[in-house]
Amino acid sequence: MAAGAYFLLKGQWKNLAFFVLAFGTVFIAFQGIKYALWSEGGLQFSNQEPAC
């Protein structure tokens, strides 16, 4: 986020666009690999019993 803010404040639009595309690509790849390895969805605490 800091790199994106820096490029935005300095007016370096090409670098900002490259940063957004690179971040999006890495994020999508990470999510895809994470889903492929651990295909179980949901939150960790969703399977816990309520404490009553």
KOLGU-4560 file (N, C-alpha, C; in nm, 3 decimals, padded with zeros to 5 digits):
<recs>
<n_xx: 00.082 n_yy: -00.119 n_zz: 00.000 ca_xx: 00.000 ca_yy: 00.000 ca_zz: 00.000 c_xx: 00.087 c_yy: 00.126 c_zz: 00.000 mol: A seq: 1 type: MET>
<n_xx: 00.198 n_yy: 00.120 n_zz: 00.071 ca_xx: 00.284 ca_yy: 00.238 ca_zz: 00.079 c_xx: 00.344 c_yy: 00.271 c_zz: -00.057 mol: A seq: 2 type: ALA>
<n_xx: 00.382 n_yy: 00.169 n_zz: -00.133 ca_xx: 00.439 ca_yy: 00.193 ca_zz: -00.266 c_xx: 00.334 c_yy: 00.254 c_zz: -00.358 mol: A seq: 3 type: ALA>
<n_xx: 00.211 n_yy: 00.205 n_zz: -00.351 ca_xx: 00.103 ca_yy: 00.262 ca_zz: -00.433 c_xx: 00.076 c_yy: 00.406 c_zz: -00.395 mol: A seq: 4 type: GLY>
<n_xx: 00.075 n_yy: 00.436 n_zz: -00.267 ca_xx: 00.053 ca_yy: 00.574 ca_zz: -00.221 c_xx: 00.167 c_yy: 00.665 c_zz: -00.266 mol: A seq: 5 type: ALA>
<n_xx: 00.289 n_yy: 00.615 n_zz: -00.262 ca_xx: 00.404 ca_yy: 00.693 ca_zz: -00.306 c_xx: 00.391 c_yy: 00.730 c_zz: -00.454 mol: A seq: 6 type: TYR>
<n_xx: 00.360 n_yy: 00.631 n_zz: -00.538 ca_xx: 00.346 ca_yy: 00.658 ca_zz: -00.680 c_xx: 00.230 c_yy: 00.753 c_zz: -00.707 mol: A seq: 7 type: PHE>
<n_xx: 00.123 n_yy: 00.741 n_zz: -00.630 ca_xx: 00.008 ca_yy: 00.829 ca_zz: -00.647 c_xx: 00.044 c_yy: 00.972 c_zz: -00.610 mol: A seq: 8 type: LEU>
<n_xx: 00.111 n_yy: 00.990 n_zz: -00.498 ca_xx: 00.148 ca_yy: 01.125 ca_zz: -00.453 c_xx: 00.251 c_yy: 01.190 c_zz: -00.543 mol: A seq: 9 type: LEU>
<n_xx: 00.343 n_yy: 01.112 n_zz: -00.598 ca_xx: 00.447 ca_yy: 01.166 ca_zz: -00.685 c_xx: 00.399 c_yy: 01.183 c_zz: -00.830 mol: A seq: 10 type: LYS>
<n_xx: 00.280 n_yy: 01.134 n_zz: -00.860 ca_xx: 00.227 ca_yy: 01.148 ca_zz: -00.995 c_xx: 00.292 c_yy: 01.055 c_zz: -01.096 mol: A seq: 11 type: GLY>
<n_xx: 00.346 n_yy: 00.944 n_zz: -01.051 ca_xx: 00.410 ca_yy: 00.848 ca_zz: -01.140 c_xx: 00.305 c_yy: 00.745 c_zz: -01.181 mol: A seq: 12 type: GLN>
<n_xx: 00.225 n_yy: 00.782 n_zz: -01.280 ca_xx: 00.107 ca_yy: 00.704 ca_zz: -01.317 c_xx: 00.144 c_yy: 00.570 c_zz: -01.380 mol: A seq: 13 type: TRP>
<n_xx: 00.252 n_yy: 00.568 n_zz: -01.459 ca_xx: 00.295 ca_yy: 00.441 ca_zz: -01.520 c_xx: 00.339 c_yy: 00.342 c_zz: -01.413 mol: A seq: 14 type: LYS>
<n_xx: 00.417 n_yy: 00.391 n_zz: -01.319 ca_xx: 00.462 ca_yy: 00.304 ca_zz: -01.210 c_xx: 00.345 c_yy: 00.259 c_zz: -01.123 mol: A seq: 15 type: ASN>
<n_xx: 00.249 n_yy: 00.347 n_zz: -01.102 ca_xx: 00.131 ca_yy: 00.311 ca_zz: -01.024 c_xx: 00.051 c_yy: 00.202 c_zz: -01.094 mol: A seq: 16 type: LEU>
<n_xx: 00.033 n_yy: 00.216 n_zz: -01.224 ca_xx: -00.041 ca_yy: 00.114 ca_zz: -01.301 c_xx: 00.033 c_yy: -00.019 c_zz: -01.298 mol: A seq: 17 type: ALA>
<n_xx: 00.165 n_yy: -00.015 n_zz: -01.314 ca_xx: 00.244 ca_yy: -00.139 ca_zz: -01.308 c_xx: 00.234 c_yy: -00.203 c_zz: -01.170 mol: A seq: 18 type: PHE>
<n_xx: 00.240 n_yy: -00.121 n_zz: -01.066 ca_xx: 00.230 ca_yy: -00.172 ca_zz: -00.930 c_xx: 00.095 c_yy: -00.239 c_zz: -00.907 mol: A seq: 19 type: PHE>
<n_xx: -00.013 n_yy: -00.176 n_zz: -00.951 ca_xx: -00.148 ca_yy: -00.233 ca_zz: -00.932 c_xx: -00.161 c_yy: -00.364 c_zz: -01.009 mol: A seq: 20 type: VAL>
<n_xx: -00.113 n_yy: -00.369 n_zz: -01.132 ca_xx: -00.120 ca_yy: -00.492 ca_zz: -01.211 c_xx: -00.035 c_yy: -00.603 c_zz: -01.150 mol: A seq: 21 type: LEU>
<n_xx: 00.084 n_yy: -00.570 n_zz: -01.106 ca_xx: 00.172 ca_yy: -00.670 ca_zz: -01.047 c_xx: 00.113 c_yy: -00.722 c_zz: -00.915 mol: A seq: 22 type: ALA>
<n_xx: 00.061 n_yy: -00.631 n_zz: -00.833 ca_xx: 00.001 ca_yy: -00.673 ca_zz: -00.706 c_xx: -00.121 c_yy: -00.761 c_zz: -00.732 mol: A seq: 23 type: PHE>
<n_xx: -00.205 n_yy: -00.723 n_zz: -00.828 ca_xx: -00.323 ca_yy: -00.803 ca_zz: -00.860 c_xx: -00.286 c_yy: -00.941 c_zz: -00.910 mol: A seq: 24 type: GLY>
<n_xx: -00.183 n_yy: -00.950 n_zz: -00.993 ca_xx: -00.139 ca_yy: -01.078 ca_zz: -01.046 c_xx: -00.087 c_yy: -01.169 c_zz: -00.935 mol: A seq: 25 type: THR>
<n_xx: -00.004 n_yy: -01.114 n_zz: -00.848 ca_xx: 00.051 ca_yy: -01.194 ca_zz: -00.738 c_xx: -00.060 c_yy: -01.234 c_zz: -00.642 mol: A seq: 26 type: VAL>
<n_xx: -00.153 n_yy: -01.145 n_zz: -00.614 ca_xx: -00.263 ca_yy: -01.175 ca_zz: -00.521 c_xx: -00.352 c_yy: -01.286 c_zz: -00.576 mol: A seq: 27 type: PHE>
<n_xx: -00.386 n_yy: -01.278 n_zz: -00.705 ca_xx: -00.471 ca_yy: -01.381 ca_zz: -00.766 c_xx: -00.398 c_yy: -01.515 c_zz: -00.770 mol: A seq: 28 type: ILE>
<n_xx: -00.268 n_yy: -01.514 n_zz: -00.801 ca_xx: -00.190 ca_yy: -01.638 ca_zz: -00.802 c_xx: -00.185 c_yy: -01.698 c_zz: -00.662 mol: A seq: 29 type: ALA>
<n_xx: -00.164 n_yy: -01.614 n_zz: -00.562 ca_xx: -00.159 ca_yy: -01.662 ca_zz: -00.424 c_xx: -00.292 c_yy: -01.724 c_zz: -00.383 mol: A seq: 30 type: PHE>
<n_xx: -00.402 n_yy: -01.658 n_zz: -00.415 ca_xx: -00.534 ca_yy: -01.710 ca_zz: -00.380 c_xx: -00.560 c_yy: -01.842 c_zz: -00.452 mol: A seq: 31 type: GLN>
<n_xx: -00.519 n_yy: -01.852 n_zz: -00.578 ca_xx: -00.539 ca_yy: -01.975 ca_zz: -00.653 c_xx: -00.459 c_yy: -02.091 c_zz: -00.597 mol: A seq: 32 type: GLY>
<n_xx: -00.333 n_yy: -02.066 n_zz: -00.562 ca_xx: -00.250 ca_yy: -02.171 ca_zz: -00.503 c_xx: -00.303 c_yy: -02.211 c_zz: -00.367 mol: A seq: 33 type: ILE>
<n_xx: -00.344 n_yy: -02.113 n_zz: -00.288 ca_xx: -00.399 ca_yy: -02.142 ca_zz: -00.156 c_xx: -00.526 c_yy: -02.226 c_zz: -00.168 mol: A seq: 34 type: LYS>
<n_xx: -00.610 n_yy: -02.193 n_zz: -00.263 ca_xx: -00.733 ca_yy: -02.271 ca_zz: -00.283 c_xx: -00.702 c_yy: -02.413 c_zz: -00.332 mol: A seq: 35 type: TYR>
<n_xx: -00.601 n_yy: -02.425 n_zz: -00.418 ca_xx: -00.566 ca_yy: -02.558 ca_zz: -00.471 c_xx: -00.508 c_yy: -02.648 c_zz: -00.362 mol: A seq: 36 type: ALA>
<n_xx: -00.429 n_yy: -02.591 n_zz: -00.272 ca_xx: -00.367 ca_yy: -02.671 ca_zz: -00.168 c_xx: -00.462 c_yy: -02.699 c_zz: -00.051 mol: A seq: 37 type: LEU>
<n_xx: -00.537 n_yy: -02.597 n_zz: -00.013 ca_xx: -00.629 ca_yy: -02.610 ca_zz: 00.100 c_xx: -00.767 c_yy: -02.571 c_zz: 00.051 mol: A seq: 38 type: TRP>
<n_xx: -00.834 n_yy: -02.665 n_zz: -00.016 ca_xx: -00.961 ca_yy: -02.632 ca_zz: -00.080 c_xx: -01.076 c_yy: -02.616 c_zz: 00.019 mol: A seq: 39 type: SER>
<n_xx: -01.052 n_yy: -02.643 n_zz: 00.147 ca_xx: -01.159 ca_yy: -02.625 ca_zz: 00.244 c_xx: -01.185 c_yy: -02.477 c_zz: 00.266 mol: A seq: 40 type: GLU>
<n_xx: -01.308 n_yy: -02.437 n_zz: 00.242 ca_xx: -01.343 ca_yy: -02.297 ca_zz: 00.260 c_xx: -01.394 c_yy: -02.271 c_zz: 00.401 mol: A seq: 41 type: GLY>
<n_xx: -01.428 n_yy: -02.150 n_zz: 00.426 ca_xx: -01.482 ca_yy: -02.114 ca_zz: 00.556 c_xx: -01.375 c_yy: -02.058 c_zz: 00.648 mol: A seq: 42 type: GLY>
<n_xx: -01.423 n_yy: -02.003 n_zz: 00.757 ca_xx: -01.334 ca_yy: -01.946 ca_zz: 00.855 c_xx: -01.295 c_yy: -02.052 c_zz: 00.958 mol: A seq: 43 type: LEU>
<n_xx: -01.185 n_yy: -02.030 n_zz: 01.025 ca_xx: -01.138 ca_yy: -02.127 ca_zz: 01.123 c_xx: -01.238 c_yy: -02.150 c_zz: 01.233 mol: A seq: 44 type: GLN>
<n_xx: -01.301 n_yy: -02.045 n_zz: 01.280 ca_xx: -01.390 ca_yy: -02.059 ca_zz: 01.393 c_xx: -01.531 c_yy: -02.102 c_zz: 01.355 mol: A seq: 45 type: PHE>
<n_xx: -01.556 n_yy: -02.125 n_zz: 01.226 ca_xx: -01.691 ca_yy: -02.163 ca_zz: 01.184 c_xx: -01.728 c_yy: -02.306 c_zz: 01.227 mol: A seq: 46 type: SER>
<n_xx: -01.629 n_yy: -02.390 n_zz: 01.254 ca_xx: -01.656 ca_yy: -02.529 ca_zz: 01.294 c_xx: -01.656 c_yy: -02.548 c_zz: 01.445 mol: A seq: 47 type: ASN>
<n_xx: -01.636 n_yy: -02.443 n_zz: 01.521 ca_xx: -01.629 ca_yy: -02.455 ca_zz: 01.665 c_xx: -01.769 c_yy: -02.455 c_zz: 01.725 mol: A seq: 48 type: GLN>
<n_xx: -01.780 n_yy: -02.523 n_zz: 01.837 ca_xx: -01.906 ca_yy: -02.529 ca_zz: 01.911 c_xx: -01.923 c_yy: -02.400 c_zz: 01.991 mol: A seq: 49 type: GLU>
<n_xx: -02.043 n_yy: -02.350 n_zz: 02.005 ca_xx: -02.063 ca_yy: -02.230 ca_zz: 02.087 c_xx: -02.040 c_yy: -02.263 c_zz: 02.235 mol: A seq: 50 type: PRO>
<n_xx: -01.984 n_yy: -02.169 n_zz: 02.306 ca_xx: -01.956 ca_yy: -02.188 ca_zz: 02.448 c_xx: -02.078 c_yy: -02.143 c_zz: 02.529 mol: A seq: 51 type: ALA>
<n_xx: -02.160 n_yy: -02.239 n_zz: 02.570 ca_xx: -02.279 ca_yy: -02.207 ca_zz: 02.648 c_xx: -02.276 c_yy: -02.274 c_zz: 02.782 mol: A seq: 52 type: CYS>
</recs>
